[in-house]
Amino acid sequence: MKSFTYERADSVSRAAAALAQPGAKVIAGGTNLLDLMKLQVESPSQLVDISRLPLDKIEETPAGGLRIGATVRNSDLAADPRVRRHYGLLSRALLAGASAQLRNKATTGGNLLQRTRCYYFYDVTKPCNKREPGSGCAALGGLNRIHAILGASDQCIATHPSDMAVAMRALDAGVEAVNAAGETRAIPIADFHRLPGNTPQIETTLRAGEIITAVTLPPPPPGVQIYRKVRDRASYAFALVSVAAVVEASRGVIRSARLAFGGLAHKPWRVPQAEEGLVGRSANAETFDAAATAVLDGARGYGSNDFKIPLTRRTLHAVLAVATRT
Amino acid sequence: MEMNTPIGSNALDDNAQGVVGKPLDRVDGRLKVTGGARYAYEFQQGPTTTYGYVVEASIGKGRIKSIDTLAAERAPGVVLVLTHRNAPAQGTGNHREAHPVLTSPDVSYYGEPIAFVVAETFEQARAAAYLVRVDYDRLPGKYALRDNLDQARTPRVDADAVQPDTAVGDFAAAFAAAPVQLDVTYTTPLQSHLMMEPHATLAMWDGDKLTLHTANQMLNQGQAVVARTLKVPPENVRLVSPFIGGGFGAKLWVNADAILAAIAARQLKRPVKTALTRQQVFHVTTHRSDTIQRIRLGTDPDGRILAIGHDVFSGNLPSEQTFEGAAIQTRTLYAGANRLTRHRLAPLDIPVASSMRAPGEAVGMLALECAMDELAEKLDLDPIELRARNEPTVDPEKHIPYSSRHLIACLQEGARRFGWDRRNPKPSQVRDGRWLVGMGMAAATRGNPLLLSKANVRLGPDGFATVRMAMTDIGTGTYTILSQIAAEMLGLPPDRIRMELGDTSFPLAAGSGGSWGAASSGSALFDACNNLRGKLARIAGMDPSRVRFADGRIEAAGQSKALTDLVGTGIEADGEIVPGKTLKDFSQQSYGAHFAEVGVDVDTGEVRLRRMLGVFTAGRILNEKTARSQAIGGMIFGLGAAFEEGMTLDSRFGSFVNHDLAEYLVPVHADVPDVDAIFLPELDTKSNPLKSKGIGELGICGAGASLANAIYNACGARIRDYPITLDKVLSSLPLQT
């Protein structure tokens, strides 16, 4: 860990101004950033602590949704009665993530900004375009069991590790950001995380000096909500594949569906054509397979993660079967 | 005493105080949960203490062309940067004999320490460590076991060590002629011990005397290794380790932390403290080799084994001879006239492979006990019946009797308690919601060693007995069971025993490892207490062979005297246990049976344990509670080995890619539902005066195999490549409809 300066921000605008300085980074729960600093994967020269800013409220919006402050803890968000009642899949996604201790520290904004768990990203002795642009990608041609099968590039095949973000993607959440001038910008979560392309080090569309202040949820969508996380052990393991689903069905016919996937790509993955293809169709194996085929359009394995393709198909199939069971 | 003949009735059998065997809470439990138990890194040595941080080689094989330490030396707080350029000459040997560091610019494996940065604070040392710049000449390395089998050779070992090869009868001919044959190959992965406390040392010199507060399982052995490495007399080296946060074999030997800290402390004339980071533990210290195991079983049509063969490949550094003895249990577990076991070792340029919990059996049983399950199915026999038909009357290789063996009783009692008769032998028949449910079983066995140990016990006028031994407690409960033995022998309540362990200034002890700890240290203490009983009896004017010690009193022939009236200013006795003839005259193992029920998610192939039972016999159980904890801990270790654990080697770099606790998976609470272990009554008069046998590693042996067999029963997937993760199961699952 390199020496750094530490500033406790007393306002959002002050935090955003401090953040505009080169080498500055926001710290809230620190559950990911501190690990990365110890390994010198991250070496900020200044930490701007926002954990004491009044961003820890969950409020109802006039539109009938929720506005979740950026520093709301994962545990608190998961336990909120409004979230549990109306956005069950978000609560379940949060509780499927990390461990109780980490959830008690980790924040909503920080969860969106957590970095990939790619082994090579964490190992500074290995090439990694995300950590050191232009150095290469050790995961390509290496061990890539936990890596992406969709939306990857020849520069980076990392995945985004969040469960929470997958649920938010299915819920069409919005990310609210503020800059030093106090200007607020709403970023649809679909546009918040980026694909790696040729710049895997740039992971979000957040601009320099912008700070996340809240995540907004639209009114709860109709239908059954499911979060299914497939992993190597029953707790404290990242998703190999996860599915966040909101499905409305009646009398064996699907009326609407939203499907977001974790563990597959550099961002929570969602395919509108797959969802549209389900509408009006009978809930049966053929329908589910067609949806899986649409989701997996363009999917490719890199060796040790080839299994994710059939696993995604099977998991989606199982989720849709449960969601449409009447 | 020397263990040459079977033990007759003794004071532990009398159980006059009623302490031995009882489920006494850990006597050090309160210290541990209140933070009062101090571990190596927690010892304080005042403001002169400095802190060291290891710099690891970032290549697998080659030579340091240049190493630039200038920036590190100029960094804030840095007082010393050790490299091969300024490290002293050191003694050499294999990893059990010496641990020289920074001896040359050659890099033998990824993660090998190449520098040691010492600063006023840990953070300064760590920051400066990243400033060390190294240029390498890289050489091609041999990294993956499976790619280097053609290089494998027979390991060279001492005549009295476990031999790599054994043969009885004519295996090849008998197997070829056997009416029923099974020939299968199992593989197990590289594993890391991952005990809770990383390796840590505080080193300080007083003139030419070195004291090391260090996390080490075998202090006397460590003392010798440190002395040899640093080229100082052993009596000038003191190791102190009263509390150790787990070891599982990773702390059997002296590691780089101890030697680097000692060298730096000598140069600086200041105390040096260091701890490996969790990530460093994976490469800087030892691990368990992966194995490739071929098992061949030939039987008659009734399932009686005619030929049994077990061939094992493992890997290690070219300079090492330690092999993973995965065929050891195959030499003694089942009957059969024609037998062959062979171990071959491939020289590899990866970190040192060495002992990890139940070295040999832990992974050998993963193969043998699944092969037995496959054989049972082939024969259309219940797997318990197959084992019963192959129960030997004497050790089938050594042709000597067993000291005690109740495997069949464990199998039968376990089957009864677990409800084995409800198992459908046909796979994929039982559903519970989304889960395919299956049952599996496996035998358990682990060798029962005994090592030289000594003890001193002193009874003071205050009625307290003080026990001193260089024994360690690595979390297993040694403090507690030794307290119970001393209390029982001296007729005192356990809270009247003061235990002083973990210091080489105390009498020599075997340390903790190989399931020998309780038997070896406990027997030495038994002998010391027995000698003290004799002294007290004589002072009391009683016949030592007829006295009874209980409740602080000595009694014989209607007479009773308080011990405190006999001891004057205090009276003490030494004792020792010397392994003897009974180790050669009797085949000594602990035994047990594992029963497991697992669920396999019919859609995703996720495997989860539902319930598990272990039934064991291990001679006298010294403490029901700590014994059960040991057994359950082993079984959960087996769960990890079966479903989760494994280091993944990147053979391009020679490094382990999943080197932290987020990506190297071990069981978490949510993975462990209903697990129970029971011990059947047994006394082994040939093992040691306690009549106990080792339990530290018994629980892991066979545990994973019972889970693998349960997976097969659940879904029909016979996975011979551990760990059994969902990607391996997926293709065996039914299509979704």
Interface residues (C-beta under 8 A of the other chain):
Chain A: M1 K2 S3 K38 L39 Q40 S99 R117 Y119 Y120 Y122 D123 T125 K126 A138 G141 G142 L143 R145 I146 V230 R231 D232 R233 A234 S235 Y236 A237 F238 L240 V241 A285 F288 F307 P310 L311 R314 T315 H317 A318 A321
Chain B: S58 P76 E123 R126 A127 Y130 T277 Q279 R434 D603 T604 G605 E606 R608 F643 E644 T648 D650 R652 F653 S655 V657 N658 H659 D660 A662 E663 L665 P667 V668 H669 A670 D671 T725 L726 D727 L730 S731 L733 Q736 T737
